[in-house]
Amino acid sequence: MMACLSLTFIPAQSFAAPATSISATTESAAASTLVSRLHEIKAMEISSMSTTQKKGLRKEVRSIQKQLSDIGGGVYISAGAVILILILLIILL
């Protein structure tokens, strides 16, 4: 059983490394472009704009923030999963 599992997971790890390094640089370049656009919007004179222009900027800021959160990703673990992991660690150790 261990041999079967080790043969299953080893090839998946060897193919994963090159793809993530290329996509990480592309994502960081896209993220820096989006962040610079957010800084441009913050530097604008908003008080002299019409309501439709302000509304358009708000929509753009929200879409940029959503894109940044999608790029950032992250791993989220629920409270139930943390409790389950702790219980398993206590039992196994």
N, C-alpha and C positions, 0 to 999 in steps of 0.2 A: 504494500500500500504506500509506504514512504517513497519507494523508487518511482512509482507511478506519479505521485504528486510532485516529486522533484523534477521529473522529466517534463511535466506539464508547465511548471512555473518558471523554469530556467530560461527557455527560449523567449518567453514573453518579456522577461526583464532585459534580455540582451537587445531586443528590437526597440524597446521603449526609450533608451538613452539618447540616440541621435535626434529623434523627432522632437523631443521636448526642448533640446538646446536651440534648435532652429526656430521653433515657434515662440520661445521665450523672448528672443531678440526682436522678433516681429511684433509681438504683443507689447513689449516695452516701448518700441518706437511709436506705435499707435497710441499708447497711453500718454506718452509725452506730448504728442500732437493734440490730443483731447484736453489735456491739462493746460497747455498754452492757450487754447481757445477759451477755456473757462477764465483764465487770467485776463484775456482781451475783453471779454464781456464784463468782468468786474471793473475794468478800467474805463468803461464807456460812461458818458454823461447820460444817465437814465432820465433825469428830470426833464430834459428837453424833448424826449421822445413822445410819440402819440401812444394811445392805449393799445392799438393793434401791434405796434412795434414792440412794446413791452411784453405783450402776450406772446409774440413770436419768440422773443428772447427767453422767456420763462420755459416755453416748450423745448427750445434748443438746449437749455441748461439741464432740464430734466432728462432729455434723451442722452446727453453726454454723460451725466451721472449714472444712468442705467448702463450705458456701454462700458464705463469704467468699472462698475461693479461686476459686470459679466466677464471682463478681462481679468480682474483680480481673482475671481474664483474663490478658492478657500475650501477648507474641509470643516464641516460643521458636524459635531457629534451631539446627539440629543442627550438629555439627562438620563433617560432610560438606558441608553447604550453605555454611558459612563458607569452607571450602577452595575450593569451586567458585567462589564469588564472588571470592575473592582471585585465583584463576587467571585468571578472565575479566577482572578489572581489569588485571592485569599484561599480558595479551595485547592488550587494547584501548588501553592507554596506552603 
